[in-house]
Every structure is written in structure tokens, then in C-alpha cells.
Amino acid sequence: MNGNAELLNFVYQNSQMGIETLPKLLETVEGGEELKTHMKKQLEGYEKFHEEAKNMLNENGYDEKGIGAFEKLRTYLMMNLQTLTDKTASHIAEMLFIGSNMGIVDAIKNTRKYQGAEKQILNLMDRLRIFEEENARKLKAFI
């Protein structure tokens, strides 16, 4: 797979992770109405990135490579384990903060790895990184 497809699939998978985890965390979090509002906006952002990455993949003749079943199961189990005893807004914000920071690191690494990718695809990756940075910044207030 070439760099363009790799980058687009990273955006696709990153946003898919947000789309799949945020609704479950919204149901789980106790209290924290301001955090819930932020989480809903974050979910909307991931949905937009997901759709844009999917469209760009299809326009370029690439297939979407979603998150694998094992990764989904692992994430679901970890999320359930981490919220089993602590469903507070602070703890949920911490989990989301860690996830956003992982997304930032991966976006930087992938951008460097595929510097020769098409400009519009690199731009999408950069926008995702900025989105994750902004999420992390806002989540600090809830920790």
C-alpha cells in the first residue's frame, strides 16, 4: 500500500475509534454535563473526518481498512475494565486525553513517514492532528 492510502486509512481508523468509543463513554460517564457536551462535539468531529477520509480513499481507488475485530474487542474490554470502578467525568476525561495524545503522536509519526504523500492528504492528516491537540487541550479542564 502506498503512502497516500496509508495516511488516509490512518485518519479513517483514528476517527472510527472515536466514533465507536465515544457513544459508549457518553453512556458510562457519571455527571459531567460540560464534558458530555465536549464529547458530543468531539464525536461530530470524528464523524466528519471519517466521512472525508472514506471519500478520499474511494476517489483515489483505495479500499477503507477499518479497525480489525481484535483491536475492537481489545479496546472494548479495556474501556469496560477502566470504567468498571471509576465512571467519573475526571476519569473519562483522562482516558480521552490519553487517546487524543496517542492520536497526536501517531499523526506526527505518519506525517514524517509519508512526507511525499499528496498535499491534500497531508493536509487532512495535519487537520486531524490539530483536532486531537485541541481535544487534549480542552480535556485537561475536566481531569
TATAGI-V547320 format. One record per backbone hydrogen bond with DSSP energy under -1.0 kcal/mol. NH is the residue of the N-H (numbers start at 1). CO is the residue of the C=O. Records with the same first field share a line. If there is no record, write none. Layout:
# TATAGI-V547320
NH: CO ; CO
This chain:
# TATAGI-V547320
6: 2
7: 3
8: 4
9: 5
10: 6
11: 7
12: 8
13: 9
14: 10
15: 11
16: 12
17: 13
18: 14
19: 15
20: 16
21: 17
22: 18
25: 21
26: 22
27: 23
28: 24
29: 25
30: 87
36: 32
37: 33
38: 34
39: 35
40: 36
41: 37
42: 38
43: 39
44: 40
45: 41
46: 42
47: 43
48: 44
49: 45
50: 46
51: 47
52: 48
53: 49
54: 50
55: 51
56: 52
57: 53
58: 54
59: 55
60: 56
61: 58
62: 57
72: 68
73: 69
74: 70
75: 71
76: 72
77: 73
78: 74
79: 75
80: 76
81: 77
82: 78
83: 79
92: 88
93: 89
94: 90
95: 91
96: 92
97: 93
98: 94
99: 95
100: 96
101: 97
102: 98
103: 99
104: 100
105: 101
106: 102
107: 103
108: 104
109: 105
110: 106
111: 107
112: 108
113: 109
114: 110
117: 114
122: 118
123: 119
124: 120
125: 121
126: 122
127: 123
128: 124
129: 125
130: 126
131: 127
132: 128
133: 129
134: 130
135: 131
136: 132
137: 133
138: 134
139: 135
140: 136
141: 138
142: 139
